[in-house]
Amino acid sequence: MKEKFNNFKNLEFEKFFTGKVIAKGHLIIFYPKITIKNLKVVFKGVFKNNKLKLYEKYIENQKEIIRNWVFEKQSNTLFIGKEKSVIGDRKS
């Protein structure tokens, strides 16, 4: 299977998300109207037995969402992730 989903050839997904990662920034949405959202996302990950368990705390303006992901390593550049509140699998 050709892995077309990974544009970051040097990113080691499991190493990047092991431990604590904090992301802060702005999300600008242009459609249907321009909206700017202030974001802060905190990730805490543990990689063991080819699985990355990833806790995500997503804060958008004053709204907070908690997600608990499990990503299974398919190859060095492909992970398949699941989370109970997200429909379908996610490829990273």
N, C-alpha and C positions, 0 to 999 in steps of 0.2 A: 504494500500500500504506500503510495507516495504521500509524504507528510507535507501538505501544502499549508498547514495552519500555523507554522512557526516561522516568523520573519526575524526572530532574534536568535541567530545561529549559535552565539556564545553564551546565551542565558541558560544557566543550570537551574531550572525551575525549583527543584527540591532544595538546593543550597540557598537560593535567593530567599525562599519563604521559611526556612528553618530559623526559629527564634522569632524575634519581634521586628516587624516592618511597619513604619508609619508613613502614610502618604497624605499630603495636604495640597489643595489646589482649588481651581475653579472649573466648573463644567459649564460651557456656554452652549445653549440649545437655540437654534435659529428657526425651527419650524415647530409648531404653527406660528409662534411668536418668539421673539428673543427673550430668553430667560437665562439668568446667571445663578448658578448654585454654588455655594461654598461647601467644599467637601473636606472631610477628614476620614481616613480609613485606617484602622489598626488591624494588622494581621498578626497572628501567633501560630506558628507551624511546627509540626514534628514529623520527620520523615523516618519511617521504619517499615521493613518488610515490603518494599516497593510501593508503599502508600504514604501519601502526604495528607495528614489531618490538619486542616487549616481553619482556625477560628477567625471570623471577620466581623468587625464592628464598624459599620458604615454610618457616618453621620453626615446628613445633608441638611444644611441650614439648621433647623431645630429638630428634625426627624432622625430617629436612630433605628437601625435595623441590625439584628444579629443573625449571622449565618454560620453554620458549621459544615464545612466542605470536607469531602474525602476524594482525593485525586489518586487514581491508580496509574502507575507508570507503565506505559505500553512500550516505549523505547526511550532513547536518550533525548529525543526531541518531541515526544508526544505523551501527554497525560490526559486521561478521561476523568472528569469530575462530576460529582453528584452532590446535591443539597436538597433537603426535603421540601423547601419552599420554592424551588426553581424547577420548572417543567423541562424535562429532557436533560441529556448529558451535555457537558461543556468540554470542549477540546482546548488544550493549552499547549 
